[in-house]
Amino acid sequence: MVAFMKSILKKYETLSALQRQQVLEIELLGEQKTLVGDAYGAVHGLTARPASDIQGYAVLVDDVARGFFLLKRRSLLPRWANGQTVTLHGVMIDRRYQGRGLGKNCLEQLPDLVRELWPETRQLMLAVDLGNTTAHALYRSLGWQDYGDADRALVGFERRMLLKLP
């Protein structure tokens, strides 16, 4: 049995040099790289403008970066999202730490983090590959709802998932 790991989420800009290097060393399985890219690409995404519409967060376990993701809003929203929405992008948990509850723990912390960061936000959205049944099940278990097609995927379309914020 794999032990559940508790994590904290920390803004990329506040990470130490060592933690930033750890983000770049996050390893993903081949099929995950195909779907979400890699940490180099995600970190490069933080150069998007305006900077006030994008934030990167590391998933830290015992002060070590084991995951990373991006949040986007307003001018940086994908075409399938609008309004007072924040979208979640490129969630990556190091392959050596998958299956220990880090993704779930991260998603559970996300609503509070977004409300603190951008209080006007009314909902969270993400796009997930139709074949990623593990992710679909996780999102649904945490209250996310399927909201229709998003972008074209390798096969068919990604699915939009939506979580209303109270």
QUIWO-V304783 format. One line per field, one symbol per residue. phi: phi as a letter, one per 30 degrees, with the letter a starting at -180 (. if undefined). psi: psi as a letter, one per 40 degrees, with the letter a starting at -180 (. if undefined). A space follows every 50 residues. Layout:
BEGIN
phi->???
psi->???
END
This chain:
BEGIN
phi->.cddccbbcbeedcddedddddedcdccdeddeddcibdeddddedddcd ddcbbcbcccbhicdcaaacbbbhdcddddbaidccccbhdbceedbdic iddddddddeeddddddbeddcacbacbeedddddeddeddcjdcdbjdc ddcebibdcdbbbdcd
psi->hhihhhiihhhdeeiidddddddeehhiiddddddeaidddddddeeiii deeiiihihhhfehheiiiihiibeeiideiiagihihifhhhhdeeiee edddddddeddddddddgdehdiiiihihdegdddddddddeeiiheaib ihadhbiihhihhhh.
END
